[in-house]
Amino acid sequence: MQGHGGGPKSRAGKAASSRNAVTHGLTASAPVVRQVESIEDWERHAEQVIASIEPEGYLETQLAVRAAGLLWRLRRVAEYEAEH
């Protein structure tokens, strides 16, 4: 079975193939699903959420970043529900 299968071997190939079946991004581990969202929109969103919270110190900053991520995912869910 020479020359066949097993999937990609390189990191880049594995990363690319991991995104092959993205349909809605609801279970995505990365904040931005490149097929349907832009990194610029995510960065703007995260900056605005963090600025609104005005965190002080490490813990508050981590909570603000987490809030930004959760709000981003909730927006994604709402858009998916509206389409289906």
C-alpha positions in Angstrom: 0.0 0.0 0.0 2.7 2.4 -0.9 1.9 6.0 -1.6 -1.5 5.8 0.1 -3.1 7.4 3.0 -2.6 8.0 6.5 -3.4 11.7 6.2 -1.0 14.7 6.4 2.3 14.3 8.2 3.4 17.9 8.6 2.1 20.3 11.2 0.8 22.6 8.5 -0.9 19.8 6.8 -2.5 18.5 10.0 -3.6 22.0 10.9 -5.2 22.5 7.5 -7.0 19.2 7.5 -8.3 19.8 11.0 -10.4 22.6 9.5 -11.8 20.7 6.5 -15.2 19.9 7.9 -15.9 23.2 9.6 -19.6 24.0 9.1 -20.8 26.1 11.9 -17.8 26.5 14.3 -19.9 25.8 17.4 -17.3 23.3 18.8 -14.2 25.2 17.6 -11.4 25.5 20.0 -9.9 28.6 18.4 -11.7 31.9 18.9 -11.9 32.6 15.2 -13.3 30.2 12.6 -11.5 31.5 9.5 -14.1 30.3 7.1 -16.8 32.4 8.6 -15.2 35.1 10.8 -12.3 37.6 10.6 -9.4 37.9 13.0 -9.8 41.7 12.8 -13.4 41.5 14.0 -12.4 39.2 16.9 -9.6 41.5 17.9 -11.8 44.5 17.9 -14.5 42.7 19.9 -12.0 41.4 22.5 -10.4 44.9 22.9 -13.8 46.5 23.4 -15.0 43.9 25.9 -11.7 44.2 27.9 -11.8 48.0 27.8 -15.4 48.0 29.0 -14.6 45.8 32.0 -11.4 47.8 32.9 -9.6 44.8 34.5 -7.0 45.4 37.2 -4.4 42.7 37.7 -3.9 39.2 36.3 -7.1 37.5 37.4 -9.4 40.3 36.3 -7.6 40.4 32.9 -8.0 36.6 32.5 -11.7 36.9 33.4 -12.2 39.7 30.9 -10.5 37.7 28.1 -12.7 34.7 29.0 -15.8 36.9 28.9 -14.8 38.2 25.5 -14.4 34.6 24.2 -17.7 33.5 25.6 -19.6 36.5 24.2 -18.0 35.8 20.8 -19.1 32.2 20.9 -22.7 33.2 22.0 -22.8 35.6 19.0 -21.8 32.7 16.7 -24.5 30.5 18.2 -27.1 33.2 17.6 -26.1 33.6 14.0 -26.2 29.8 13.4 -29.6 29.6 15.0 -30.9 32.5 12.8 -29.7 30.7 9.7 -31.1 27.3 10.5 
